[in-house]
Amino acid sequence: MGDFGESELAMNITSRSPQAAGATPVTSADAAAGSADRHSLRRLRRSILVTLLSGASVSVLVVSALYTDTTSIPTNTFSIGTLDISSTPTSAVLTSSSLRPGGTVVGSLQVNNAGSLTLRYAIRSTTTENVLAAAIDLTVKSGVTSCTTSGFASTGTVIYGPGDLGSTTGMALVGSSVQGAQAGDRTLAGGANETLCLQASLPTYVNPTAQNTTTTATFDLVAEQTANN
């Protein structure tokens, strides 16, 4: 009997140890009710999540339903104009191998604007020496009916001279090569041209140092656009 009583006491201690003294015993019904509550809470959370996601889907559908349209404007083409000055002849407007005091030589110069833009131009003259170049009197006219000695004397408008033929450092004859509109600049529309008549004469008195000398002049046509300049 003593052994049995000790064994029974041990069993009673083991069965009571999980429950605190004075606490209400948890029945199987209570446990089932708690499980049901937790299950209901999880279902409620899932229901809220599904509702939120469903609301987001509706919002996306509304945005994607807005009408849109596109139209194209093609063929936006740009072309750049051209500036192209040239002359006829291209060399030897004036020449003389035996110019004497009191002598005169004339020559015509056609200035061409082969480009599409309106241009203004100036003429500069650079010579190979200065003594004879300073002795020769050069005159340039526009509007000469016939570029001959008599035609030069009777018609046209002087746009340069009488003045030096040029200089070794370069001399402005007509207008200015400085950028922008300058006094004396000539204007030509795209595709247009004009003819100038040039006369070179040697006075009756010439500085003796100019005898037996030769000078060669290079005429430069310096052009620039007129638009925005």
PASEBA-1860 file (N, C-alpha, C; in nm, 3 decimals):
! residues 229
1> MGDFGESE> 0.083/-0.121/0.000/0.000/0.000/0.000/0.085/0.124/0.000 ~ 0.196/0.125/0.081/0.281/0.245/0.083/0.331/0.279/-0.055 ~ 0.372/0.183/-0.131/0.423/0.210/-0.265/0.314/0.265/-0.353 ~ 0.198/0.219/-0.348/0.087/0.263/-0.432/0.052/0.406/-0.402 ~ 0.049/0.443/-0.268/0.016/0.581/-0.232/0.117/0.679/-0.285 ~ 0.239/0.651/-0.280/0.342/0.741/-0.335/0.325/0.756/-0.484 ~ 0.289/0.647/-0.548/0.270/0.651/-0.692/0.149/0.736/-0.727 ~ 0.043/0.729/-0.651/-0.078/0.806/-0.678/-0.052/0.953/-0.657
9> LAMNITSR> 0.024/0.990/-0.556/0.057/1.129/-0.530/0.138/1.189/-0.645 ~ 0.224/1.114/-0.694/0.305/1.162/-0.807/0.220/1.187/-0.929 ~ 0.125/1.106/-0.949/0.038/1.121/-1.065/-0.047/1.247/-1.052 ~ -0.094/1.272/-0.927/-0.175/1.392/-0.906/-0.093/1.519/-0.929 ~ 0.029/1.521/-0.886/0.115/1.639/-0.907/0.138/1.664/-1.056 ~ 0.160/1.559/-1.129/0.186/1.573/-1.273/0.065/1.626/-1.345 ~ -0.053/1.582/-1.313/-0.173/1.624/-1.385/-0.214/1.766/-1.351 ~ -0.174/1.822/-1.236/-0.214/1.957/-1.198/-0.109/2.064/-1.235
17> SPQAAGAT> 0.012/2.025/-1.265/0.120/2.122/-1.285/0.096/2.223/-1.399 ~ 0.028/2.198/-1.515/0.010/2.297/-1.623/-0.084/2.409/-1.587 ~ -0.167/2.395/-1.482/-0.270/2.494/-1.450/-0.229/2.571/-1.328 ~ -0.237/2.703/-1.331/-0.202/2.785/-1.217/-0.306/2.772/-1.110 ~ -0.263/2.791/-0.987/-0.353/2.776/-0.873/-0.461/2.882/-0.880 ~ -0.584/2.842/-0.860/-0.698/2.932/-0.859/-0.750/2.967/-0.995 ~ -0.688/2.925/-1.110/-0.735/2.958/-1.245/-0.850/2.870/-1.284 ~ -0.937/2.926/-1.370/-1.052/2.850/-1.419/-1.005/2.748/-1.520
25> PVTSADAA> -1.040/2.626/-1.508/-0.996/2.521/-1.601/-1.044/2.551/-1.742 ~ -0.956/2.525/-1.840/-0.991/2.544/-1.982/-1.054/2.418/-2.034 ~ -1.177/2.434/-2.079/-1.249/2.317/-2.129/-1.226/2.300/-2.277 ~ -1.261/2.189/-2.333/-1.247/2.164/-2.476/-1.338/2.256/-2.556 ~ -1.450/2.296/-2.499/-1.542/2.389/-2.570/-1.479/2.525/-2.585 ~ -1.409/2.571/-2.473/-1.341/2.701/-2.481/-1.231/2.700/-2.588 ~ -1.156/2.592/-2.591/-1.048/2.581/-2.690/-1.103/2.585/-2.831 ~ -1.216/2.519/-2.852/-1.277/2.517/-2.985/-1.325/2.656/-3.025
33> AGSADRHS> -1.384/2.728/-2.923/-1.432/2.864/-2.952/-1.318/2.955/-2.988 ~ -1.203/2.946/-2.918/-1.086/3.029/-2.950/-1.033/3.003/-3.089 ~ -1.032/2.876/-3.124/-0.984/2.840/-3.257/-1.074/2.899/-3.365 ~ -1.206/2.894/-3.337/-1.301/2.950/-3.433/-1.283/3.099/-3.448 ~ -1.256/3.170/-3.335/-1.235/3.316/-3.343/-1.112/3.350/-3.426 ~ -1.004/3.274/-3.400/-0.883/3.302/-3.478/-0.906/3.276/-3.627 ~ -0.978/3.175/-3.660/-1.008/3.143/-3.799/-1.092/3.254/-3.863 ~ -1.192/3.306/-3.786/-1.276/3.415/-3.838/-1.194/3.540/-3.863
41> LRRLRRSI> -1.097/3.570/-3.773/-1.012/3.687/-3.789/-0.926/3.676/-3.915 ~ -0.873/3.556/-3.938/-0.794/3.538/-4.059/-0.880/3.556/-4.183 ~ -1.001/3.506/-4.183/-1.090/3.524/-4.297/-1.125/3.670/-4.319 ~ -1.143/3.745/-4.208/-1.173/3.887/-4.219/-1.056/3.962/-4.283 ~ -0.933/3.926/-4.242/-0.816/3.991/-4.301/-0.805/3.963/-4.450 ~ -0.829/3.840/-4.487/-0.824/3.805/-4.629/-0.932/3.879/-4.707 ~ -1.049/3.892/-4.645/-1.160/3.961/-4.711/-1.125/4.108/-4.734 ~ -1.065/4.173/-4.635/-1.024/4.314/-4.649/-0.918/4.328/-4.758
49> LVTLLSGA> -0.820/4.237/-4.759/-0.714/4.241/-4.859/-0.771/4.225/-4.999 ~ -0.864/4.130/-5.018/-0.926/4.108/-5.148/-1.004/4.232/-5.191 ~ -1.074/4.293/-5.094/-1.151/4.414/-5.126/-1.060/4.527/-5.172 ~ -0.945/4.548/-5.100/-0.851/4.653/-5.138/-0.794/4.628/-5.276 ~ -0.754/4.503/-5.301/-0.700/4.470/-5.432/-0.805/4.489/-5.540 ~ -0.925/4.454/-5.512/-1.032/4.471/-5.608/-1.054/4.619/-5.639 ~ -1.046/4.702/-5.536/-1.059/4.847/-5.555/-0.948/4.902/-5.641 ~ -0.824/4.855/-5.621/-0.711/4.899/-5.702/-0.730/4.859/-5.847
57> SVSVLVVS> -0.780/4.740/-5.872/-0.803/4.694/-6.008/-0.905/4.782/-6.078 ~ -1.008/4.823/-6.008/-1.108/4.910/-6.067/-1.047/5.043/-6.106 ~ -0.957/5.097/-6.020/-0.891/5.225/-6.048/-0.807/5.216/-6.175 ~ -0.732/5.108/-6.192/-0.649/5.089/-6.311/-0.735/5.080/-6.436 ~ -0.847/5.013/-6.427/-0.934/5.000/-6.542/-0.991/5.135/-6.584 ~ -1.022/5.221/-6.490/-1.076/5.353/-6.520/-0.973/5.438/-6.594 ~ -0.843/5.435/-6.547/-0.737/5.513/-6.612/-0.712/5.466/-6.754 ~ -0.707/5.334/-6.774/-0.677/5.279/-6.906/-0.791/5.301/-7.004
65> ALYTDTTS> -0.906/5.343/-6.956/-1.019/5.363/-7.044/-1.022/5.504/-7.103 ~ -0.926/5.598/-7.064/-0.923/5.732/-7.121/-0.886/5.727/-7.269 ~ -0.951/5.811/-7.353/-0.924/5.813/-7.495/-0.795/5.891/-7.525 ~ -0.714/5.842/-7.614/-0.593/5.911/-7.659/-0.586/5.908/-7.812 ~ -0.505/6.002/-7.868/-0.490/6.007/-8.013/-0.356/6.072/-8.047 ~ -0.301/6.043/-8.163/-0.174/6.098/-8.209/-0.185/6.135/-8.356 ~ -0.130/6.250/-8.390/-0.121/6.289/-8.530/0.023/6.329/-8.561 ~ 0.071/6.302/-8.679/0.209/6.331/-8.719/0.213/6.445/-8.820
73> IPTNTFSI> 0.319/6.530/-8.810/0.339/6.639/-8.904/0.473/6.614/-8.974 ~ 0.475/6.551/-9.089/0.601/6.513/-9.154/0.659/6.624/-9.241 ~ 0.772/6.593/-9.304/0.835/6.675/-9.408/0.872/6.814/-9.360 ~ 0.937/6.823/-9.243/0.989/6.950/-9.195/1.131/6.967/-9.248 ~ 1.144/7.021/-9.369/1.270/7.026/-9.442/1.330/7.166/-9.438 ~ 1.461/7.173/-9.421/1.532/7.300/-9.419/1.639/7.301/-9.528 ~ 1.651/7.413/-9.598/1.755/7.430/-9.699/1.833/7.558/-9.668 ~ 1.963/7.552/-9.683/2.049/7.667/-9.656/2.079/7.738/-9.788
81> GTLDISST> 2.062/7.871/-9.788/2.091/7.950/-9.908/2.240/7.953/-9.937 ~ 2.275/7.998/-10.056/2.416/8.002/-10.097/2.458/8.145/-10.126 ~ 2.586/8.170/-10.101/2.648/8.300/-10.131/2.765/8.270/-10.224 ~ 2.757/8.319/-10.348/2.858/8.282/-10.448/2.883/8.400/-10.540 ~ 2.996/8.467/-10.520/3.031/8.581/-10.605/3.139/8.539/-10.704 ~ 3.126/8.587/-10.826/3.225/8.556/-10.929/3.235/8.675/-11.024 ~ 3.330/8.667/-11.115/3.349/8.778/-11.208/3.372/8.728/-11.349 ~ 3.343/8.818/-11.443/3.373/8.795/-11.585/3.438/8.922/-11.639
89> PTSAVLTS> 3.563/8.914/-11.686/3.651/8.796/-11.689/3.702/8.760/-11.549 ~ 3.768/8.648/-11.544/3.824/8.602/-11.416/3.965/8.653/-11.393 ~ 4.026/8.718/-11.495/4.161/8.776/-11.480/4.181/8.882/-11.586 ~ 4.285/8.966/-11.564/4.329/9.067/-11.662/4.217/9.159/-11.709 ~ 4.154/9.229/-11.613/4.054/9.329/-11.650/4.122/9.446/-11.720 ~ 4.234/9.487/-11.666/4.313/9.598/-11.723/4.456/9.549/-11.747 ~ 4.508/9.576/-11.863/4.647/9.539/-11.889/4.706/9.629/-11.998 ~ 4.834/9.659/-11.982/4.905/9.738/-12.085/5.053/9.710/-12.070
97> SSLRPGGT> 5.116/9.682/-12.181/5.260/9.654/-12.180/5.344/9.777/-12.214 ~ 5.278/9.887/-12.255/5.355/10.006/-12.295/5.278/10.133/-12.260 ~ 5.232/10.141/-12.139/5.157/10.260/-12.096/5.250/10.380/-12.085 ~ 5.216/10.490/-12.148/5.300/10.610/-12.149/5.231/10.721/-12.069 ~ 5.309/10.823/-12.028/5.244/10.937/-11.963/5.136/10.996/-12.053 ~ 5.018/11.017/-11.994/4.904/11.067/-12.069/4.821/10.956/-12.133 ~ 4.867/10.832/-12.121/4.796/10.719/-12.180/4.683/10.669/-12.091 ~ 4.585/10.597/-12.154/4.467/10.546/-12.083/4.433/10.406/-12.133
105> VVGSLQVN> 4.385/10.323/-12.044/4.335/10.191/-12.079/4.207/10.165/-12.001 ~ 4.107/10.104/-12.066/3.979/10.076/-11.999/3.949/9.926/-12.008 ~ 3.865/9.880/-11.918/3.824/9.740/-11.918/3.696/9.723/-11.836 ~ 3.613/9.629/-11.877/3.486/9.605/-11.807/3.498/9.484/-11.714 ~ 3.427/9.492/-11.604/3.425/9.385/-11.505/3.280/9.355/-11.468 ~ 3.234/9.236/-11.502/3.098/9.194/-11.464/3.106/9.118/-11.333 ~ 3.032/9.165/-11.235/3.027/9.100/-11.103/2.899/9.019/-11.096 ~ 2.911/8.890/-11.066/2.796/8.798/-11.066/2.766/8.745/-10.926
113> NAGSLTLR> 2.638/8.740/-10.891/2.594/8.671/-10.770/2.531/8.540/-10.816 ~ 2.609/8.433/-10.813/2.560/8.303/-10.858/2.486/8.227/-10.749 ~ 2.475/8.288/-10.630/2.407/8.222/-10.519/2.259/8.260/-10.513 ~ 2.193/8.214/-10.406/2.050/8.240/-10.389/2.024/8.354/-10.290 ~ 2.125/8.396/-10.215/2.108/8.500/-10.114/2.152/8.636/-10.168 ~ 2.085/8.742/-10.125/2.130/8.877/-10.158/2.262/8.903/-10.087 ~ 2.355/8.964/-10.159/2.487/8.990/-10.100/2.525/9.137/-10.116 ~ 2.620/9.179/-10.035/2.687/9.307/-10.056/2.835/9.277/-10.075
121> YAIRSTTT> 2.898/9.357/-10.157/3.040/9.328/-10.184/3.123/9.455/-10.185 ~ 3.252/9.435/-10.166/3.350/9.543/-10.172/3.463/9.497/-10.264 ~ 3.543/9.591/-10.312/3.657/9.558/-10.398/3.784/9.610/-10.333 ~ 3.882/9.521/-10.320/4.014/9.558/-10.269/4.117/9.532/-10.379 ~ 4.224/9.613/-10.376/4.331/9.598/-10.475/4.465/9.585/-10.404 ~ 4.538/9.478/-10.439/4.671/9.456/-10.384/4.770/9.451/-10.500 ~ 4.875/9.533/-10.492/4.973/9.541/-10.601/5.107/9.482/-10.559 ~ 5.190/9.455/-10.659/5.319/9.394/-10.632/5.425/9.496/-10.592
129> ENVLAAAI> 5.396/9.627/-10.614/5.487/9.733/-10.570/5.405/9.860/-10.549 ~ 5.466/9.961/-10.494/5.391/10.081/-10.456/5.417/10.205/-10.541 ~ 5.535/10.217/-10.607/5.570/10.341/-10.678/5.482/10.361/-10.801 ~ 5.484/10.265/-10.893/5.402/10.277/-11.014/5.254/10.268/-10.979 ~ 5.220/10.186/-10.880/5.079/10.172/-10.839/5.023/10.305/-10.791 ~ 5.107/10.384/-10.724/5.063/10.515/-10.677/5.059/10.616/-10.791 ~ 5.141/10.596/-10.894/5.145/10.689/-11.007/5.025/10.673/-11.099 ~ 4.974/10.550/-11.112/4.859/10.525/-11.201/4.730/10.571/-11.132
137> DLTVKSGV> 4.647/10.643/-11.208/4.516/10.687/-11.157/4.409/10.588/-11.203 ~ 4.340/10.530/-11.107/4.233/10.435/-11.138/4.097/10.498/-11.105 ~ 4.004/10.480/-11.198/3.866/10.526/-11.177/3.771/10.411/-11.209 ~ 3.671/10.392/-11.123/3.571/10.285/-11.142/3.433/10.350/-11.153 ~ 3.357/10.309/-11.257/3.222/10.361/-11.277/3.121/10.246/-11.289 ~ 2.998/10.277/-11.250/2.886/10.186/-11.277/2.794/10.255/-11.377 ~ 2.715/10.176/-11.449/2.617/10.234/-11.542/2.674/10.292/-11.667 ~ 2.795/10.253/-11.706/2.854/10.302/-11.831/2.786/10.230/-11.948
145> TSCTTSGF> 2.739/10.308/-12.043/2.667/10.248/-12.156/2.757/10.158/-12.239 ~ 2.874/10.207/-12.273/2.972/10.129/-12.350/3.108/10.150/-12.286 ~ 3.171/10.039/-12.241/3.298/10.051/-12.169/3.413/10.070/-12.268 ~ 3.416/10.192/-12.324/3.525/10.236/-12.412/3.576/10.368/-12.356 ~ 3.683/10.420/-12.415/3.737/10.547/-12.367/3.634/10.658/-12.378 ~ 3.566/10.665/-12.491/3.464/10.769/-12.508/3.340/10.742/-12.424 ~ 3.298/10.614/-12.419/3.181/10.579/-12.338/3.205/10.603/-12.190 ~ 3.326/10.577/-12.146/3.360/10.599/-12.005/3.355/10.748/-11.972
153> ASTGTVIY> 3.400/10.828/-12.065/3.405/10.973/-12.040/3.266/11.036/-12.037 ~ 3.170/10.979/-12.109/3.040/11.045/-12.126/2.926/10.987/-12.043 ~ 2.942/10.866/-11.992/2.831/10.804/-11.918/2.881/10.740/-11.788 ~ 2.782/10.700/-11.708/2.814/10.626/-11.586/2.830/10.714/-11.463 ~ 2.840/10.648/-11.348/2.856/10.713/-11.218/2.984/10.665/-11.152 ~ 3.066/10.760/-11.108/3.193/10.724/-11.045/3.166/10.663/-10.906 ~ 3.223/10.545/-10.881/3.213/10.485/-10.748/3.351/10.471/-10.682 ~ 3.456/10.502/-10.757/3.591/10.510/-10.701/3.679/10.597/-10.791
161> GPGDLGST> 3.763/10.679/-10.727/3.867/10.752/-10.799/3.828/10.892/-10.844 ~ 3.926/10.948/-10.918/4.057/10.888/-10.948/4.141/10.869/-10.821 ~ 4.206/10.751/-10.814/4.287/10.718/-10.698/4.394/10.618/-10.737 ~ 4.475/10.579/-10.640/4.584/10.484/-10.666/4.529/10.351/-10.716 ~ 4.613/10.284/-10.793/4.576/10.151/-10.842/4.562/10.051/-10.728 ~ 4.641/10.071/-10.622/4.639/9.981/-10.507/4.765/9.997/-10.426 ~ 4.793/9.900/-10.340/4.915/9.902/-10.260/4.953/9.759/-10.224 ~ 5.075/9.744/-10.180/5.122/9.609/-10.146/5.052/9.554/-10.021
169> TGMALVGS> 4.996/9.641/-9.940/4.924/9.595/-9.820/4.774/9.581/-9.844 ~ 4.730/9.617/-9.962/4.588/9.610/-9.993/4.518/9.742/-9.970 ~ 4.436/9.781/-10.064/4.367/9.910/-10.056/4.220/9.892/-10.094 ~ 4.131/9.955/-10.017/3.988/9.950/-10.049/3.960/10.042/-10.166 ~ 3.900/9.987/-10.271/3.861/10.067/-10.386/3.712/10.102/-10.379 ~ 3.630/10.001/-10.360/3.484/10.019/-10.354/3.434/9.957/-10.225 ~ 3.361/10.036/-10.145/3.307/9.983/-10.020/3.417/9.945/-9.922 ~ 3.382/9.854/-9.830/3.477/9.809/-9.727/3.456/9.660/-9.700
177> SVQGAQAG> 3.566/9.592/-9.674/3.558/9.449/-9.642/3.525/9.425/-9.495 ~ 3.510/9.533/-9.419/3.469/9.519/-9.279/3.327/9.465/-9.275 ~ 3.300/9.372/-9.185/3.168/9.308/-9.179/3.059/9.410/-9.149 ~ 2.943/9.390/-9.214/2.831/9.480/-9.196/2.824/9.582/-9.308 ~ 2.712/9.651/-9.314/2.692/9.751/-9.419/2.786/9.869/-9.398 ~ 2.864/9.900/-9.501/2.961/10.011/-9.496/2.936/10.103/-9.616 ~ 2.978/10.226/-9.601/2.962/10.322/-9.710/3.033/10.271/-9.836 ~ 2.962/10.279/-9.949/3.021/10.239/-10.076/2.999/10.093/-10.112
185> DRTLAGGA> 2.952/10.008/-10.018/2.926/9.867/-10.050/2.825/9.856/-10.164 ~ 2.844/9.757/-10.248/2.753/9.729/-10.358/2.664/9.611/-10.320 ~ 2.537/9.615/-10.364/2.441/9.509/-10.331/2.394/9.439/-10.458 ~ 2.388/9.306/-10.450/2.339/9.226/-10.562/2.241/9.121/-10.510 ~ 2.125/9.113/-10.574/2.029/9.009/-10.537/2.077/8.873/-10.589 ~ 2.019/8.767/-10.534/2.057/8.633/-10.580/2.030/8.616/-10.729 ~ 2.130/8.567/-10.801/2.117/8.545/-10.945/2.138/8.668/-11.030 ~ 2.164/8.784/-10.967/2.181/8.909/-11.043/2.328/8.937/-11.072
193> NETLCLQA> 2.352/9.036/-11.155/2.490/9.079/-11.186/2.489/9.227/-11.222 ~ 2.606/9.288/-11.221/2.621/9.425/-11.268/2.758/9.438/-11.334 ~ 2.768/9.534/-11.426/2.894/9.555/-11.497/2.955/9.689/-11.456 ~ 3.081/9.683/-11.416/3.156/9.802/-11.381/3.258/9.828/-11.491 ~ 3.289/9.956/-11.510/3.388/9.993/-11.610/3.506/10.059/-11.538 ~ 3.627/10.009/-11.565/3.748/10.058/-11.498/3.838/10.128/-11.599 ~ 3.894/10.239/-11.557/3.989/10.311/-11.642/4.116/10.340/-11.564 ~ 4.231/10.303/-11.622/4.362/10.332/-11.563/4.433/10.431/-11.655
201> SLPTYVNP> 4.483/10.538/-11.597/4.553/10.639/-11.679/4.681/10.681/-11.609 ~ 4.778/10.719/-11.690/4.906/10.765/-11.638/4.917/10.915/-11.666 ~ 4.932/10.996/-11.562/4.940/11.142/-11.582/5.057/11.179/-11.673 ~ 5.054/11.302/-11.724/5.161/11.348/-11.812/5.293/11.364/-11.738 ~ 5.283/11.389/-11.607/5.407/11.393/-11.529/5.408/11.272/-11.436 ~ 5.514/11.194/-11.445/5.529/11.074/-11.364/5.662/11.080/-11.293 ~ 5.665/11.039/-11.170/5.789/11.034/-11.093/5.891/10.949/-11.170 ~ 6.009/11.006/-11.195/6.112/10.932/-11.273/6.143/10.795/-11.216
209> TAQNTTTT> 6.125/10.775/-11.087/6.156/10.644/-11.027/6.060/10.536/-11.076 ~ 5.949/10.578/-11.138/5.850/10.480/-11.187/5.884/10.428/-11.326 ~ 5.984/10.490/-11.392/6.019/10.444/-11.526/6.077/10.302/-11.522 ~ 6.044/10.229/-11.630/6.091/10.090/-11.645/6.052/10.000/-11.528 ~ 5.936/10.028/-11.469/5.887/9.942/-11.360/5.758/9.873/-11.405 ~ 5.729/9.769/-11.339/5.606/9.692/-11.367/5.533/9.669/-11.236 ~ 5.403/9.680/-11.241/5.321/9.648/-11.123/5.204/9.561/-11.169 ~ 5.165/9.473/-11.085/5.049/9.387/-11.113/4.950/9.400/-10.998
217> ATFDLVAE> 4.827/9.427/-11.034/4.722/9.445/-10.933/4.630/9.322/-10.930 ~ 4.594/9.283/-10.810/4.494/9.176/-10.791/4.372/9.239/-10.727 ~ 4.258/9.228/-10.796/4.133/9.282/-10.745/4.058/9.170/-10.671 ~ 4.026/9.196/-10.545/3.950/9.098/-10.466/3.807/9.147/-10.448 ~ 3.711/9.061/-10.482/3.570/9.088/-10.457/3.534/9.020/-10.325 ~ 3.506/9.098/-10.224/3.478/9.044/-10.091/3.328/9.057/-10.065 ~ 3.259/8.944/-10.052/3.113/8.946/-10.040/3.067/8.891/-9.904 ~ 2.950/8.935/-9.862/2.887/8.885/-9.740/2.735/8.894/-9.756
225> QTANN> 2.664/8.816/-9.678/2.518/8.819/-9.683/2.467/8.951/-9.625 ~ 2.351/8.994/-9.672/2.290/9.116/-9.618/2.190/9.085/-9.508 ~ 2.125/8.970/-9.514/2.025/8.935/-9.413/2.090/8.916/-9.277 ~ 2.030/8.974/-9.173/2.080/8.963/-9.036/2.224/9.009/-9.023 ~ 2.266/9.099/-9.107/2.405/9.147/-9.106/2.408/9.296/-9.144
END
